[in-house]
Amino acid sequence: MGEAAATNDAPSIAQFRNLQDAIGRATSAVAQRLELSVTDAAAIEHIALASRAVGPGELAARLAVTRSSATEIVDRLVESGYIHRVRDERDRRRFRLEPTKFATDRVRELLDPLVRSIVDVTAKIPPRDRELIDRYLGEVTSAYRAFADDATAATEAVSSPDAR
């Protein structure tokens, strides 16, 4: 990559770093307002925003904690009324984790001002530009997910008994 390309990319990379920092700070603020640790708040986020049901094992992987630590997190969140365990209908030995109505309502209440601000900012951008931004953010999101998937695969390969 030439020096010009690196220079042209620098503002975009800097903005992503700023965005990551702002998201981290917002997550910490939500956790503080919920009187939870950042890890417990992140667990609720993973459970609530997952595209499919999340079980304790997947939650452990998403949080990069051991299964026993994930079990402790789940126990705390169940006890405090933020999530509940629901038996898997196909395999009664398994269960999935779901946010409670209380958690959904409380988090929505906390995030509503932020969401309104983002909607207001978005409304100021012409539709054609929004399409470009959406496409760009979609591709950046794919890059982040690929990076995370590669890291997970590499970790699993190293920790596999066959790798030793």
N, C-alpha and C positions, 0 to 999 in steps of 0.2 A: 504494500500500500504506500503510495507516494505521500510526501509531506503535505501537499495541497489537500488530498483527501482526508488526511488526519485532521488538518486544521478546519476543514469544512464540517467534519463530523463533531468536533469538540463542543460547539454550543448545544447540539442535540443531546449528546451524552451528558453534559453538565445539567441540562434540564431534566433528564431522566433521574439523575442522582438526586437533584432537588425534589423531584416528585416522590422518589422512594423515601427520602427523609421526611417529607410532609405526611406521607401515608403512615409511616412508622410513628410519627408524633401523634397523628389522629387516632391510631390504634391504641396507643398508650393512654390518650385522653379518655377514650371510650372505656378502656379497662378500669381506669381510675374512677370514673363516674359510676361504673357498675360494681365497684369495690371488689374487683377481681384482679388476679395477676395477669400480666400480658399473655402468658401462655394459656391460661384458662379462657381469656377473651378470644385468642386466636383459635382455640378449639371450637368455641361457639361459632366463630366465623366460618371455619371449615365445614362444620356440620350444617349450618344454615344455608351456605352458598353452593354446596356441592351439587353437581348436576344429577347425581344419583345418591342413593342411600350410602352413608358412611358407617362402617363398623369400627370397633375399637382398634383392630389391627391396622386398618387404613389410616385412622386418626393418628396412631403412633408414627406411622411412616410420614404423614404430612407434617407433623410437628417435630420430626427427627428426635423422638424420645423412645425409650424402651416400651415394650408392651405393658410392663408393670407400672411404669410412670403414667401411661395413657389410662390405665385402669383407675389409678388414683385421681387423675384429672376428671374422668367420667364420674366417679363416685362423688367428688366434690360438687360437680355441676348438677348432678341428679339431686343431691341433698339440698342444694341451694335453690332448686326449682327452675334452672335454666334449660335443662334437657331431660329427656326421658328415653328409656330403653324400650324398643319395640321388637318383639319376637319376629324373626323371619318366617313368613308363612310357608316357604318351601323347605327350609331346614330349621326346625324348631330348636336346634342346639345353638344357633346363631341369633344375634340381634343387631338391629341397626340403631343409630342414635338420631334423635330428632329434637329440634328446639321446641320448647314449650311456647304456648301462646304468650305467656308472660315475657319470655325472653324476646320473642319476635316483636311484640309491642314496645318493649323497653328500648331495644336497640333501634327500632324504627324511629321512636321518639327522639333518641339521642342524635341519630344521623340525619333526621329530616332537615335541619338548618344547612348542613353541608350539602345534601342532595339539592336543595333549593338553590344554593349558591352556584353549584355546578350547572344546573339547568339554566340559570340566568346568564352565566358566562357563555354557555353553548348557544343560547338564543341570539347573542350578539354576533355570531359567526355566520356568514352567508352559507346557505345550504351546499353549494358546490364545494366550498372549503371544508365543510363538515364531512362530506363524503371522502375527501382526500385524507383528512385527519383520522377518520374511522378506519380507512384502509391501512394507513401507516401504523396506527395503534394496534390493529389486528395482527399485522406482520411482526411488530415488536413483541406482542404478547406470545405469538407462536415461537419466536426466538427464545424468550424466557422459558417457556414450557419445554422446548427441546433441550435447553441447557439443563433444566432441572431433571428431566428424564434421563439425560446422559449421565448426570452425576449420580442419580439413583442406581442406574444400571452398573456404573463403575463400582459403586460401593457394594452392591450385591455380589458382583463378580469377585471382589477382593475378599469379602467375608464368607464366600461359599467354601465348603469343605474341599471341593475339587481344586480350588485355587491354591491350596496350601501344599 
